[in-house]
């Protein structure tokens, strides 16, 4: 066991660098679907009555209202794109963790560190911590929230099923709560995997 700062690391015998399976990252929302998503966003703006009615109907007022509706629909699409991107990263990470667990299980020198009866041991969240320690920081994506989003939805929810409150206010809270509940499933204490002892590739893939 190694303690560095406020963190505990699993002490792996020897000085060998262990290679883990590649993290295969699938893309988020496909570009060709953006027009369809924008049309759905327009309907969401109308169905949710997100824009207050005009006090007086004039051509100028109606034109302004349409522009505001369009701006709001664009914002919805952007928020939905972020949700789907987080989900795609989370789905990729959970599959990568599963592949890593298979690798650990087949390696005599690594197998003990995923056993809950060994102190200290690594849990599933240790792999998310390892990604952060290895500086896997996709632009605009928080890895913990990404995993939480995938834990919340087996498939990315269609935009027509998302309320404006979910997209603007609730998605981060929902994802964070899911990740916290998932991480608490590993019995404490959970130790980190030493990043200098592992290597892997991050491969971006098209869906």
C-alpha positions as semicolon CSV with decimal commas, in nm:
position;residue;x (nm);y (nm);z (nm)
1;X;0,000;0,000;0,000
2;X;0,127;0,347;-0,089
3;X;-0,013;0,665;0,060
4;X;0,053;0,983;-0,136
5;X;-0,106;1,299;-0,005
6;X;-0,460;1,210;0,089
7;X;-0,485;0,913;-0,147
8;X;-0,409;0,545;-0,108
9;X;-0,265;0,354;-0,404
10;X;-0,252;-0,018;-0,464
11;X;0,107;-0,135;-0,444
12;X;0,176;-0,361;-0,740
13;X;0,492;-0,575;-0,710
14;X;0,774;-0,518;-0,957
15;X;0,823;-0,230;-1,196
16;X;0,647;-0,366;-1,505
17;X;0,408;-0,139;-1,693
18;X;0,083;-0,323;-1,758
19;X;-0,107;-0,267;-2,080
20;X;-0,484;-0,236;-2,055
21;X;-0,738;-0,270;-2,339
22;X;-0,790;0,042;-2,550
23;X;-1,070;0,280;-2,457
24;X;-1,289;0,284;-2,768
25;X;-1,486;0,608;-2,763
26;X;-1,797;0,623;-2,977
27;X;-1,917;0,958;-3,103
28;X;-2,223;1,140;-2,974
29;X;-2,500;1,288;-3,185
30;X;-2,452;1,225;-3,558
31;X;-2,431;1,539;-3,771
32;X;-2,690;1,415;-4,020
33;X;-2,948;1,397;-3,742
34;X;-2,914;1,761;-3,636
35;X;-3,192;1,893;-3,862
36;X;-3,435;1,635;-3,727
37;X;-3,329;1,712;-3,370
38;X;-3,375;2,085;-3,431
39;X;-3,728;2,027;-3,556
40;X;-3,806;1,826;-3,244
41;X;-3,657;2,105;-3,031
42;X;-3,896;2,350;-3,194
43;X;-4,187;2,129;-3,096
44;X;-4,056;2,100;-2,740
45;X;-4,044;2,480;-2,713
46;X;-4,410;2,495;-2,821
47;X;-4,533;2,195;-2,620
48;X;-4,364;2,309;-2,298
49;X;-4,492;2,663;-2,352
50;X;-4,143;2,794;-2,285
51;X;-4,216;3,131;-2,442
52;X;-4,479;3,362;-2,285
53;X;-4,752;3,482;-2,526
54;X;-4,730;3,829;-2,671
55;X;-4,943;4,092;-2,493
56;X;-5,027;4,243;-2,832
57;X;-5,008;4,068;-3,167
58;X;-4,816;4,274;-3,418
59;X;-4,602;4,164;-3,714
60;X;-4,289;4,296;-3,540
61;X;-4,379;4,118;-3,217
62;X;-4,451;3,790;-3,391
63;X;-4,120;3,813;-3,577
64;X;-3,936;3,876;-3,248
65;X;-4,118;3,585;-3,085
66;X;-4,018;3,349;-3,367
67;X;-3,653;3,454;-3,336
68;X;-3,662;3,395;-2,963
69;X;-3,821;3,053;-3,018
70;X;-3,549;2,968;-3,267
71;X;-3,276;3,080;-3,024
72;X;-3,432;2,868;-2,750
73;X;-3,455;2,567;-2,981
74;X;-3,085;2,608;-3,064
75;X;-3,004;2,614;-2,693
76;X;-3,206;2,296;-2,641
77;X;-3,018;2,123;-2,921
78;X;-2,683;2,226;-2,773
79;X;-2,782;2,099;-2,429
80;X;-2,909;1,775;-2,580
81;X;-2,585;1,731;-2,774
82;X;-2,394;1,762;-2,445
83;X;-2,621;1,504;-2,283
84;X;-2,568;1,257;-2,568
85;X;-2,193;1,320;-2,572
86;X;-2,172;1,250;-2,200
87;X;-2,381;0,935;-2,246
88;X;-2,157;0,812;-2,530
89;X;-1,842;0,864;-2,321
90;X;-2,004;0,694;-2,023
91;X;-2,109;0,396;-2,234
92;X;-1,756;0,367;-2,372
93;X;-1,601;0,392;-2,024
94;X;-1,824;0,123;-1,872
95;X;-1,741;-0,114;-2,158
96;X;-1,371;-0,034;-2,111
97;X;-1,397;-0,108;-1,738
98;X;-1,555;-0,444;-1,822
99;X;-1,267;-0,525;-2,057
100;X;-1,016;-0,416;-1,792
101;X;-1,180;-0,642;-1,533
102;X;-1,150;-0,935;-1,775
103;X;-0,782;-0,847;-1,822
104;X;-0,723;-0,832;-1,445
105;X;-0,906;-1,160;-1,392
106;X;-0,686;-1,338;-1,646
107;X;-0,361;-1,202;-1,500
108;X;-0,229;-1,376;-1,189
109;X;-0,025;-1,069;-1,093
110;X;-0,327;-0,835;-1,117
111;X;-0,619;-1,055;-1,010
112;X;-0,592;-0,988;-0,633
113;X;-0,641;-0,612;-0,664
114;X;-1,007;-0,634;-0,769
115;X;-1,107;-0,864;-0,483
116;X;-1,326;-0,688;-0,221
117;X;-1,179;-0,901;0,060
118;X;-0,827;-0,769;-0,004
119;X;-0,726;-0,449;0,174
120;X;-0,657;-0,216;0,010
121;X;-0,822;-0,305;-0,319
122;X;-0,930;-0,129;-0,635
123;X;-1,299;-0,094;-0,717
124;X;-1,471;-0,012;-1,043
125;X;-1,449;0,361;-0,972
126;X;-1,071;0,321;-0,956
127;X;-1,071;0,292;-1,334
128;X;-1,250;0,626;-1,368
129;X;-0,991;0,777;-1,133
130;X;-0,719;0,620;-1,347
131;X;-0,859;0,793;-1,656
132;X;-0,840;1,128;-1,476
133;X;-0,487;1,053;-1,352
134;X;-0,382;0,967;-1,709
135;X;-0,515;1,308;-1,824
136;X;-0,803;1,173;-2,030
137;X;-1,000;1,497;-2,034
138;X;-1,232;1,523;-2,336
139;X;-1,338;1,880;-2,403
140;X;-1,664;1,964;-2,231
141;X;-1,711;1,617;-2,080
142;X;-1,686;1,537;-1,709
143;X;-1,596;1,168;-1,684
144;X;-1,784;1,102;-1,360
145;X;-2,099;1,267;-1,492
146;X;-2,055;1,077;-1,818
147;X;-2,056;0,746;-1,634
148;X;-2,352;0,864;-1,425
149;X;-2,544;0,953;-1,740
150;X;-2,487;0,605;-1,883
151;X;-2,593;0,450;-1,552
152;X;-2,916;0,651;-1,569
153;X;-3,007;0,557;-1,928
154;X;-2,945;0,232;-2,112
155;X;-2,982;0,427;-2,435
156;X;-2,956;0,804;-2,486
157;X;-3,310;0,936;-2,432
158;X;-3,474;1,087;-2,741
159;X;-3,504;1,464;-2,727
160;X;-3,884;1,440;-2,746
161;X;-3,875;1,255;-2,410
162;X;-3,659;1,521;-2,241
163;X;-3,814;1,813;-2,059
164;X;-3,650;2,152;-2,075
165;X;-3,589;2,121;-1,698
166;X;-3,389;1,803;-1,751
167;X;-3,175;1,956;-2,024
168;X;-3,110;2,289;-1,853
169;X;-3,111;2,208;-1,481
170;X;-3,140;1,843;-1,386
171;X;-2,905;1,640;-1,604
172;X;-2,589;1,722;-1,406
173;X;-2,758;1,652;-1,071
174;X;-2,907;1,328;-1,203
175;X;-2,575;1,206;-1,342
176;X;-2,377;1,301;-1,031
177;X;-2,624;1,124;-0,801
178;X;-2,609;0,809;-1,016
179;X;-2,229;0,808;-1,011
180;X;-2,217;0,859;-0,634
181;X;-2,461;0,572;-0,577
182;X;-2,260;0,348;-0,812
183;X;-1,927;0,433;-0,650
184;X;-2,065;0,358;-0,303
185;X;-2,133;-0,003;-0,409
186;X;-1,762;-0,085;-0,369
187;X;-1,688;-0,157;-0,003
188;X;-1,447;0,093;0,153
189;X;-1,160;0,150;0,155
190;X;-1,103;0,168;-0,219
191;X;-0,752;0,245;-0,340
192;X;-0,639;0,406;-0,663
193;X;-0,445;0,229;-0,935
194;X;-0,096;0,379;-0,978
195;X;-0,112;0,556;-1,317
196;X;0,257;0,509;-1,391
197;X;0,209;0,130;-1,389
198;X;-0,058;0,119;-1,659
199;X;-0,085;0,225;-2,021
200;X;-0,365;0,216;-2,275
201;X;-0,479;0,395;-2,589
202;X;-0,784;0,615;-2,634
203;X;-0,934;0,551;-2,978
204;X;-1,212;0,773;-3,119
205;X;-1,460;0,579;-3,328
206;X;-1,754;0,668;-3,547
207;X;-2,090;0,521;-3,447
